[in-house]
């Protein structure tokens, strides 16, 4: 009954009360089958509340006695990632792999973060390393091309895989005109429609994408105040966010972002 009450507090975001219950239960149970479960719930609550160091301490305490617990190891990876200790997070992937847990995408993702946060490298060296990772694995296009388009747009256009253009819709939309490669646009149907909707070119007269088609037709009438904004959906848990992400903050899945275009009035 106390665990049910704690779970209710957890769902309502009352983490302080939830933590208090778990500490009280642990104080009364000096062992037994439930202690490991309660410790895990405590670590999970600390993580959700943002107490990352406390969460790490609890998870390490569990693993000291029960090292073969994939769920605990998964959370420890998240804790190290949020603490920006990417090397430690990569080390935790090793026992997960030994337990036959698929960690390939996690490994690529953490290595990308390691490169992005390695300030001993110049921005160009970081960009080159990200391109190498992308060419080898063809994964995490959004994370990699967001950096490339921001700092080295020519390098981004040069290495663009045209089969993944729809995944990068918002990045293309937000590019300033001087960073756009019009030769590539002319050869790609989706990009022709997107930039015709934006008003950079007039190479498409209609589009199968509803939002693009509406904007193209509005521009024909001379109305230029309509633009696209975006909301971001996790394709794994279907949660909607107002901002882009690399790992879903709700279900913790990697590379599941889908940018959903919304027609709005331009605000200066």
C-alpha positions as CSV (number, residue, x, y, z in Angstrom):
1,X,0.0,0.0,0.0
2,X,2.9,2.4,0.7
3,X,4.4,1.6,-2.7
4,X,1.1,2.4,-4.3
5,X,0.9,5.7,-2.5
6,X,4.5,6.5,-3.5
7,X,3.7,5.6,-7.1
8,X,0.8,8.0,-7.0
9,X,3.0,10.8,-5.7
10,X,5.5,10.0,-8.4
11,X,2.9,10.3,-11.2
12,X,1.7,13.6,-9.8
13,X,5.3,15.0,-9.7
14,X,5.4,15.1,-5.8
15,X,8.9,13.6,-5.7
16,X,9.8,14.8,-2.2
17,X,6.9,12.9,-0.7
18,X,7.7,9.9,-2.8
19,X,11.4,9.9,-1.7
20,X,10.3,10.3,1.9
21,X,8.2,7.1,1.7
22,X,11.0,5.1,0.1
23,X,13.5,6.2,2.8
24,X,11.1,5.2,5.5
25,X,10.5,1.8,3.9
26,X,14.2,1.2,3.6
27,X,14.8,2.2,7.2
28,X,12.3,-0.4,8.3
29,X,13.5,-3.2,6.0
30,X,17.1,-4.1,6.6
31,X,17.0,-6.7,3.9
32,X,14.5,-8.9,2.2
33,X,13.2,-9.2,-1.4
34,X,11.7,-5.8,-1.6
35,X,14.8,-3.8,-0.7
36,X,16.3,-4.0,-4.2
37,X,13.0,-2.9,-5.8
38,X,12.6,0.0,-3.4
39,X,16.2,1.1,-4.0
40,X,15.6,1.1,-7.7
41,X,12.4,3.1,-7.3
42,X,14.3,5.6,-5.1
43,X,17.0,6.0,-7.7
44,X,14.4,6.4,-10.5
45,X,12.7,9.1,-8.4
46,X,15.9,10.9,-7.7
47,X,16.6,10.8,-11.5
48,X,13.2,12.2,-12.4
49,X,13.5,14.9,-9.8
50,X,16.9,16.0,-11.2
51,X,19.1,14.8,-8.3
52,X,21.5,13.0,-10.6
53,X,24.4,12.4,-8.1
54,X,22.0,10.9,-5.6
55,X,20.5,8.8,-8.3
56,X,23.9,7.6,-9.4
57,X,24.8,6.6,-5.8
58,X,21.7,4.5,-5.4
59,X,22.1,2.7,-8.7
60,X,25.8,2.0,-8.0
61,X,24.7,0.6,-4.6
62,X,22.3,-1.8,-6.3
63,X,24.8,-2.9,-8.9
64,X,27.4,-3.6,-6.2
65,X,25.3,-6.5,-5.0
66,X,23.4,-7.3,-8.2
67,X,25.5,-6.4,-11.2
68,X,23.3,-8.2,-13.8
69,X,20.3,-5.8,-13.8
70,X,19.8,-4.3,-17.3
71,X,17.1,-1.8,-16.1
72,X,19.5,-0.4,-13.5
73,X,22.4,-0.2,-16.0
74,X,20.1,1.6,-18.5
75,X,19.3,4.3,-15.9
76,X,22.9,4.6,-15.0
77,X,23.7,5.3,-18.7
78,X,21.1,8.0,-18.6
79,X,22.5,9.5,-15.4
80,X,26.1,9.7,-16.8
81,X,24.7,11.2,-20.0
82,X,22.9,13.9,-18.2
83,X,26.0,14.6,-16.1
84,X,27.9,14.9,-19.4
85,X,30.2,12.1,-18.4
86,X,30.0,10.3,-21.8
87,X,33.0,8.1,-21.3
88,X,31.5,6.6,-18.1
89,X,28.2,6.1,-20.0
90,X,30.0,4.2,-22.8
91,X,31.7,2.0,-20.1
92,X,28.3,1.0,-18.7
93,X,27.3,-0.1,-22.2
94,X,29.8,-2.9,-22.0
95,X,28.0,-5.0,-19.3
96,X,24.7,-4.3,-21.1
97,X,26.1,-5.7,-24.3
98,X,27.3,-8.8,-22.3
99,X,23.7,-9.2,-21.2
100,X,22.6,-9.3,-24.9
101,X,21.0,-5.9,-24.7
102,X,21.1,-4.0,-28.0
103,X,23.3,-1.0,-27.4
104,X,24.6,-0.1,-30.9
105,X,22.5,3.0,-31.3
106,X,23.4,4.1,-27.8
107,X,27.1,3.7,-28.6
108,X,26.9,5.8,-31.8
109,X,24.8,8.5,-30.0
110,X,27.2,8.8,-27.0
111,X,30.2,8.9,-29.3
112,X,28.6,11.8,-31.2
113,X,28.0,13.6,-27.9
114,X,31.6,12.9,-26.9
115,X,32.8,14.6,-30.2
116,X,30.4,17.5,-29.8
117,X,31.7,18.2,-26.3
118,X,35.4,17.7,-26.9
119,X,36.6,21.2,-26.8
120,X,40.2,20.2,-27.4
121,X,39.1,19.8,-31.0
122,X,38.4,22.7,-33.3
123,X,34.9,23.1,-34.7
124,X,36.1,21.8,-38.1
125,X,37.7,18.8,-36.5
126,X,34.4,18.0,-34.7
127,X,32.5,18.4,-38.0
128,X,34.9,16.0,-39.8
129,X,34.6,13.4,-37.0
130,X,30.8,13.6,-37.1
131,X,30.8,13.1,-40.9
132,X,33.0,10.0,-40.4
133,X,30.5,8.6,-37.9
134,X,27.6,9.4,-40.2
135,X,29.3,7.8,-43.3
136,X,30.1,4.6,-41.3
137,X,26.7,4.1,-39.6
138,X,24.1,6.2,-41.5
139,X,22.5,6.9,-38.1
140,X,21.6,10.0,-36.1
141,X,21.3,12.3,-39.1
142,X,19.3,14.9,-37.2
143,X,22.0,15.3,-34.5
144,X,24.9,15.4,-36.9
145,X,23.3,17.6,-39.6
146,X,22.0,20.1,-37.1
147,X,25.6,20.8,-36.1
148,X,26.9,20.8,-39.7
149,X,24.2,23.1,-41.1
150,X,24.8,25.5,-38.2
151,X,28.5,25.8,-38.6
152,X,29.5,24.2,-42.0
153,X,26.6,24.3,-44.4
154,X,28.7,23.5,-47.4
155,X,30.0,20.3,-45.7
156,X,26.4,19.4,-44.8
157,X,25.2,19.7,-48.4
158,X,28.2,17.8,-49.7
159,X,27.4,14.8,-47.4
160,X,23.6,14.9,-47.5
161,X,21.8,11.6,-48.0
162,X,18.8,12.6,-50.1
163,X,16.8,9.6,-48.8
164,X,16.8,11.4,-45.4
165,X,15.7,14.9,-46.4
166,X,12.2,14.5,-44.8
167,X,13.8,13.8,-41.4
168,X,15.6,17.2,-41.6
169,X,12.6,19.3,-42.7
170,X,12.9,21.9,-39.9
171,X,16.7,22.3,-40.4
172,X,16.2,23.0,-44.1
173,X,13.4,25.4,-43.4
174,X,15.4,27.4,-40.8
175,X,18.5,27.8,-43.1
176,X,19.3,31.4,-44.2
177,X,19.2,31.9,-47.9
178,X,22.9,32.3,-48.2
179,X,23.5,28.9,-46.7
180,X,21.3,27.1,-49.3
181,X,22.8,25.1,-52.2
182,X,20.4,25.9,-55.0
183,X,22.0,23.4,-57.4
184,X,21.1,20.5,-55.0
185,X,17.6,21.9,-54.5
186,X,16.9,21.9,-58.2
187,X,17.6,18.1,-58.3
188,X,15.5,17.1,-55.3
189,X,11.7,17.2,-55.5
190,X,11.0,17.5,-51.8
191,X,13.5,20.4,-51.4
192,X,12.1,22.2,-54.5
193,X,8.6,22.1,-52.9
194,X,9.9,23.1,-49.4
195,X,11.9,26.1,-50.7
196,X,9.1,27.1,-53.1
197,X,6.8,27.2,-50.0
198,X,9.4,29.3,-48.2
199,X,9.7,31.7,-51.1
200,X,13.4,31.1,-51.8
201,X,12.7,29.7,-55.3
202,X,9.6,29.2,-57.6
203,X,10.4,25.7,-58.9
204,X,7.2,24.0,-57.6
205,X,3.6,24.9,-58.3
206,X,2.1,22.4,-55.9
207,X,3.1,19.7,-53.4
208,X,1.8,16.5,-51.9
209,X,2.7,17.8,-48.5
210,X,-0.4,19.8,-47.3
211,X,1.5,22.6,-45.5
212,X,3.9,23.1,-48.5
213,X,0.9,23.2,-50.9
214,X,-1.0,25.7,-48.8
215,X,2.0,28.0,-48.6
216,X,2.8,27.7,-52.3
217,X,-0.8,28.7,-53.2
218,X,-0.8,31.5,-50.7
219,X,2.3,33.0,-52.3
220,X,0.6,32.9,-55.7
221,X,-2.1,35.2,-54.3
222,X,0.6,37.6,-53.0
223,X,0.2,36.7,-49.3
224,X,3.6,36.3,-47.7
225,X,3.0,36.4,-44.0
226,X,2.3,32.7,-43.6
227,X,5.3,30.6,-42.4
228,X,6.0,27.2,-40.9
229,X,6.6,26.5,-37.2
230,X,7.3,23.0,-35.9
231,X,6.3,20.7,-33.0
232,X,8.3,17.6,-32.4
233,X,6.9,14.1,-31.9
234,X,8.6,11.0,-30.5
235,X,7.7,8.2,-32.9
236,X,8.2,5.7,-30.1
237,X,5.9,7.0,-27.3
238,X,4.0,9.6,-29.5
239,X,4.7,12.4,-26.9
240,X,4.7,15.9,-28.4
241,X,7.3,18.5,-27.5
242,X,7.7,22.2,-28.5
243,X,11.5,21.7,-29.0
244,X,13.7,19.2,-30.9
245,X,15.6,16.4,-29.1
246,X,18.0,13.6,-29.7
247,X,16.9,11.3,-26.9
248,X,13.2,11.5,-25.9
249,X,12.9,12.9,-22.4
250,X,9.7,10.8,-21.8
251,X,10.6,7.3,-23.0
252,X,14.4,7.8,-23.5
253,X,14.4,6.4,-27.1
254,X,17.2,7.7,-29.4
255,X,16.7,9.1,-32.9
256,X,12.9,8.9,-32.8
257,X,12.2,12.6,-33.5
258,X,9.6,13.6,-36.1
259,X,9.2,17.3,-37.0
260,X,5.5,18.2,-37.6
261,X,5.0,21.4,-39.6
262,X,2.4,23.9,-38.6
263,X,1.3,26.8,-40.7
264,X,1.3,30.1,-38.6
265,X,1.4,33.8,-39.2
266,X,4.8,35.3,-39.3
267,X,5.7,37.3,-36.2
268,X,8.4,40.0,-36.3
